[in-house]
Amino acid sequence: MPESSNKLWCGLSVEGEAALGMRDYDAGALREQLAQRGMEAGQLLSLDRAAAGVRAGWIPGVEVFPRTIFPQRHRGSFGEFARRDAGLLATIGLWPSQWAAARMFAQTAKGFHIHPPWVPEGIEPAAWLQRLFVDEPENYAARPYAEEQWDVMFFVQGVAEMILRDLRAGMPSRTMRLWVDGDNHRGNNNVAVVIPPGVAHAIRVEGSEDLIMVYGTSVSFNPEFEGRIASEVELATLPPSWQKFLER
């Protein structure tokens, strides 16, 4: 048998060594880690948003803010969502006009949803979005919340994997992948997530329990604002024999 090229794996056959792959445990730059492997929500809260490495990977307009879940012994738990006149939503001037709840069964996912950014007549979209999120990112009064759909999401039960992708005109195509824990998993990953229009977002349920979320939107539901990208994951495929029968 030919000698192994690597003494560490000399106990493998040539075929086994040739097929061998090694996992890369190098976390890499923060931007790559956030976009590819993902990060727990609690890790995002500890980042310095002003640091160059963080700015390079963070999608402008996306916000992640902490929630505190209080245990109530022998009964359950209590956790606030948000206060209209205090906290991050008050700072950015966003208060939802509609609230809703949703349940996702274990082992399911929602494909990418995206809402269209509103752009004033006569202004080039990329220039408008550059002004809002790059040139004047703290000029929250300029944001047209009443004309477009912003989402703020809270998670009550389960564990969610969220993937965000910036698709706004003139903005870098950044990706953020994060894990958020529901209230029944009390810890640093209990957060809320603010998602601007033009940022595609998908959710996948992690683990064996259903995911329950509550979310507010800056405007009431409008079917025209609901764009879908790569959402075929939501379709329950029929067994081949059933599909063959239906196609007769």
C-alpha positions in Angstrom: 0.0 0.0 0.0 1.4 3.5 -0.9 2.7 5.5 2.1 0.3 8.1 3.4 1.2 11.7 2.6 0.2 12.8 6.1 1.4 10.9 9.1 -1.5 12.0 11.2 -3.9 10.1 8.9 -1.6 7.2 8.0 -4.1 4.8 9.4 -6.5 5.5 6.6 -6.5 3.9 3.2 -5.4 6.0 0.2 -9.0 6.2 -0.8 -10.1 7.4 2.6 -7.4 10.0 2.8 -8.2 11.3 -0.6 -11.8 11.8 0.4 -11.0 13.4 3.7 -12.1 17.0 4.3 -11.4 19.2 7.3 -13.7 21.7 8.9 -12.4 25.2 9.0 -12.7 26.5 12.6 -11.3 30.0 11.8 -14.1 32.5 12.5 -12.7 34.8 9.8 -13.5 38.5 9.6 -16.6 39.7 11.3 -18.3 40.5 8.0 -17.8 37.0 6.7 -18.8 35.4 10.0 -22.1 37.5 10.1 -22.9 36.8 6.5 -22.0 33.2 6.2 -21.9 31.2 9.5 -24.1 33.7 11.3 -24.0 35.0 14.9 -26.2 34.7 17.9 -28.3 37.8 18.5 -26.7 38.4 21.8 -23.3 38.6 20.1 -24.6 41.4 17.9 -25.6 43.4 20.9 -22.1 43.4 22.2 -20.5 44.8 19.0 -19.3 48.3 18.6 -21.5 49.6 15.7 -19.0 52.5 15.1 -16.1 50.1 14.5 -15.1 49.9 10.8 -15.3 46.1 10.7 -18.9 46.1 12.1 -20.0 48.9 9.8 -18.7 46.9 6.8 -21.0 44.0 7.7 -24.1 45.6 9.2 -27.1 46.4 7.0 -28.0 50.1 7.5 -31.4 50.6 9.0 -31.5 47.2 10.6 -31.7 47.3 14.4 -31.4 44.7 17.1 -32.4 45.6 20.6 -32.5 43.6 23.8 -35.5 42.3 25.7 -35.6 41.2 29.3 -37.7 38.2 30.1 -38.6 37.9 33.8 -39.4 34.5 35.2 -42.6 34.2 37.3 -42.1 31.1 39.4 -44.7 28.4 39.2 -46.6 30.5 36.5 -44.4 31.3 33.5 -42.6 34.4 32.4 -43.2 38.1 31.5 -41.5 40.2 28.9 -42.3 43.6 27.4 -42.2 44.1 23.6 -41.7 47.8 23.4 -42.9 51.2 24.7 -44.0 53.9 22.3 -42.3 56.7 24.2 -39.1 55.0 25.3 -36.5 52.7 24.0 -35.2 52.2 20.5 -38.5 52.5 18.7 -39.1 55.9 20.3 -35.5 56.9 19.3 -36.0 56.1 15.6 -39.6 57.3 15.6 -41.2 54.0 14.5 -44.4 52.9 16.1 -46.4 50.1 14.3 -49.8 50.8 13.0 -50.6 47.1 12.8 -49.7 44.2 15.1 -49.9 40.5 14.2 -48.9 37.1 15.5 -47.7 34.1 13.6 -46.8 30.5 14.3 -44.3 28.4 12.3 -44.3 24.7 12.8 -41.0 23.0 13.7 -38.9 22.1 10.7 -40.4 24.8 8.5 -39.2 28.0 6.9 -40.5 31.3 5.4 -38.9 32.2 2.1 -37.5 35.7 1.6 -40.1 38.5 1.9 -39.3 42.0 0.8 -41.2 45.3 1.0 -40.6 48.1 -1.6 -38.9 51.3 -0.4 -40.8 54.5 -1.0 -38.9 57.0 -3.2 -40.2 60.6 -3.7 -41.1 61.7 -7.2 -38.2 63.2 -9.2 -35.4 61.8 -6.9 -33.1 59.0 -8.1 -33.7 56.0 -5.8 -30.0 55.3 -5.0 -29.4 59.0 -4.1 -32.5 59.0 -1.8 -31.5 55.8 0.0 -27.9 57.0 0.3 -29.2 60.1 2.0 -31.4 58.2 4.5 -29.0 55.5 5.5 -25.5 56.7 4.8 -25.3 60.5 4.7 -28.0 61.2 7.4 -28.5 57.9 9.2 -29.7 59.5 12.4 -32.2 61.9 10.7 -35.0 59.5 11.6 -37.6 62.2 10.9 -36.8 61.9 7.2 -37.8 58.3 7.1 -41.2 57.9 5.3 -42.6 55.2 7.7 -46.2 56.0 6.7 -45.4 55.3 3.0 -43.6 52.0 3.2 -43.5 48.9 5.4 -41.0 48.5 8.1 -41.2 45.4 10.3 -40.3 45.0 14.0 -40.3 41.3 15.0 -40.5 39.8 18.5 -40.1 36.0 19.3 -42.2 34.5 22.0 -41.4 30.8 21.7 -38.8 28.7 20.0 -35.6 29.6 18.2 -35.4 31.4 14.9 -32.7 31.6 12.3 -33.0 34.9 10.4 -31.3 35.8 7.2 -31.3 39.4 5.9 -30.1 40.6 2.5 -29.9 44.2 1.5 -31.3 44.7 -2.0 -31.8 48.5 -2.0 -30.7 50.5 -5.0 -27.2 51.9 -4.6 -26.5 50.0 -1.3 -23.8 47.3 -0.8 -25.3 43.8 -1.0 -24.7 42.9 2.6 -26.0 39.8 4.4 -26.8 39.3 8.1 -27.5 35.8 9.5 -28.5 35.6 13.2 -30.2 33.4 15.7 -32.9 34.7 18.0 -34.4 32.9 21.1 -38.0 33.1 22.1 -39.1 34.1 25.6 -39.1 30.5 26.8 -35.3 30.4 26.2 -34.4 33.3 28.6 -31.0 34.7 27.9 -28.9 37.2 25.9 -30.5 36.1 22.6 -33.9 37.5 23.6 -34.0 40.5 21.1 -36.3 42.3 18.7 -35.3 43.0 15.1 -36.2 46.0 13.0 -36.2 45.4 9.2 -36.3 48.3 6.7 -38.1 48.0 3.3 -35.8 46.8 0.6 -34.1 44.3 2.9 -35.2 40.7 2.1 -35.7 38.5 5.1 -36.2 34.8 5.6 -36.9 32.8 8.7 -36.2 29.1 9.5 -37.3 27.3 12.7 -34.4 25.7 14.6 -35.1 22.7 16.8 -38.1 20.6 17.5 -40.6 23.2 18.8 -42.9 25.6 17.0 -41.8 29.2 16.6 -44.3 31.9 17.7 -43.6 35.5 16.8 -45.4 38.8 17.2 -44.6 41.6 14.8 -45.6 45.2 14.1 -45.6 46.9 10.8 -45.3 50.7 10.1 -48.4 50.5 7.8 -51.4 48.2 7.6 -51.1 45.1 5.4 -51.0 45.9 1.7 -50.6 42.9 -0.7 -48.7 45.2 -3.1 -46.0 45.6 -0.5 -45.4 41.9 -0.2 -42.7 40.7 -2.6 -41.4 37.2 -2.6 -37.9 35.8 -3.5 -37.0 32.2 -3.4 -40.1 31.3 -1.4 -40.7 27.9 -2.9 -39.5 26.4 0.5 -43.0 27.3 1.8 -44.7 24.9 -0.7 -45.6 21.5 0.6 -44.8 19.1 -2.3 -47.1 16.3 -3.0 -45.9 12.6 -3.2 -44.9 11.7 -6.8 -47.7 9.2 -7.1 -50.3 11.9 -6.1 -48.8 14.4 -8.6 -48.8 11.8 -11.4 -52.5 11.0 -10.7 -53.5 14.7 -10.7 -51.7 15.3 -14.0 -53.8 12.7 -15.9 
